[in-house]
Amino acid sequence: MALALMIIITAVIGTTVMLIYGIASIKRIVIPLLMLFVGDFLLLYAKFVAGDDFLTIVLYLPAGIILLVSLIWLLILFIQVIVRKESKKKIFAILLSFIMTTVIVTVPSLTQIDKMKMYQSDYFLVSNAIFQAYDEGQIAVGL
């Protein structure tokens, strides 16, 4: 469920930026945007889906590198758009991608306790069902 939500968020951000930028002139910005969205997805996945602290740190490293490269590339394109005095929609699209990435970076990640609180009722429901089945003799513990 959380993974699907991360995919949807990344797709919505990507679609919005591409529609604002314009389909006709998207060719020179496709690669940095794709890199940015992959970095955003990895960051979102590390913050909200990955349960292990080590896995979170392992995902932060490539996400940070990808985001840094794509943001530098987009900054160069942003400066080119301003110097060439191109459409304000292009400037807005690039700024929107910067803003969305900044929001994703600054949102605090979920801890194990936060995730436990989210699914606490489900945990109790499953454990009660297991104990009830054991009490009724429907399952056996051990071999």
C-alpha positions in Angstrom: 0.0 0.0 0.0 2.7 2.4 0.9 4.8 1.5 -2.1 1.8 2.1 -4.4 1.3 5.5 -2.7 5.0 6.4 -3.4 4.6 5.4 -7.0 1.4 7.5 -7.4 3.0 10.5 -5.7 6.0 10.3 -8.0 3.8 9.9 -11.1 1.6 12.8 -10.2 4.6 15.1 -9.6 6.2 14.0 -12.9 3.0 14.3 -14.9 2.3 17.8 -13.5 5.8 19.1 -14.2 5.8 17.6 -17.8 2.3 19.1 -18.6 3.3 22.5 -17.3 6.6 22.5 -19.2 5.0 21.5 -22.4 5.0 18.2 -24.3 6.5 19.8 -27.5 9.7 21.1 -25.8 10.2 18.4 -23.2 13.0 16.7 -25.0 15.9 18.5 -23.4 14.6 18.2 -19.9 13.4 14.5 -20.0 16.6 12.9 -18.6 17.2 15.3 -15.7 13.5 15.1 -14.8 13.5 11.3 -14.9 16.6 11.3 -12.7 14.9 13.7 -10.3 11.8 11.5 -10.1 13.9 8.4 -9.5 15.7 10.2 -6.8 12.4 11.4 -5.3 11.0 7.9 -5.4 14.0 6.4 -3.7 13.9 9.1 -1.0 10.1 8.6 -0.5 10.7 4.8 -0.3 13.5 5.2 2.2 11.5 7.6 4.4 8.1 5.8 4.4 8.4 2.2 3.3 11.8 0.8 4.3 11.5 -0.6 7.8 15.2 -1.1 8.6 17.5 1.7 9.6 20.4 0.2 7.6 18.2 -0.1 4.5 17.1 3.4 4.8 20.7 4.7 4.9 21.6 2.5 2.0 18.7 4.0 0.0 19.6 7.6 1.0 23.0 7.4 -0.5 22.0 6.7 -4.2 19.0 9.0 -3.8 21.2 11.8 -2.6 23.6 11.4 -5.5 20.9 11.1 -8.1 19.1 14.1 -6.7 22.3 16.2 -6.5 23.2 15.5 -10.2 19.7 16.1 -11.5 19.2 19.3 -9.5 22.5 20.7 -10.8 21.4 19.7 -14.3 18.0 21.4 -13.8 19.7 24.5 -12.3 21.7 24.8 -15.5 18.6 24.4 -17.6 16.8 26.9 -15.4 19.5 29.5 -16.0 19.4 28.8 -19.7 15.6 29.3 -19.8 16.0 32.6 -17.9 18.8 33.9 -20.1 16.9 32.9 -23.3 13.8 34.5 -21.9 11.7 31.5 -22.8 8.1 30.8 -21.6 7.3 31.5 -18.0 5.6 28.0 -17.9 9.0 26.4 -18.3 10.4 28.5 -15.4 7.4 27.5 -13.3 7.8 23.8 -14.2 11.4 23.7 -13.2 10.7 25.7 -10.0 7.9 23.2 -9.2 10.2 20.3 -9.5 12.7 22.0 -7.2 9.9 22.8 -4.7 8.5 19.2 -4.7 12.0 17.8 -4.1 12.6 20.2 -1.3 9.3 19.2 0.3 10.2 15.5 0.0 13.6 16.1 1.5 12.4 18.1 4.5 9.4 15.9 5.4 10.5 13.8 8.4 10.6 10.1 7.9 8.5 7.6 9.8 10.2 5.7 12.7 9.4 2.2 13.7 7.2 3.5 16.5 5.2 5.7 14.0 4.7 2.7 11.7 3.6 0.6 14.7 1.0 3.2 15.7 -0.3 3.3 12.1 -1.0 -0.4 12.0 -1.5 -1.1 15.7 -5.2 -2.1 15.3 -4.2 -4.5 12.5 -1.5 -6.1 14.7 -3.9 -6.6 17.6 -6.6 -8.0 15.3 -4.2 -10.6 13.8 -2.7 -11.5 17.2 -6.1 -12.0 18.7 -7.1 -14.2 15.8 -4.0 -16.3 16.2 -4.5 -16.7 20.0 -8.2 -17.5 19.5 -7.4 -20.2 16.9 -4.7 -21.6 19.3 -7.2 -21.7 22.2 -9.8 -23.5 20.0 -7.2 -26.1 19.0 -7.2 -25.1 15.3 -3.4 -24.5 15.2 -0.6 -26.1 17.1 2.7 -24.6 18.2 5.9 -26.4 17.4 6.4 -29.3 15.2 
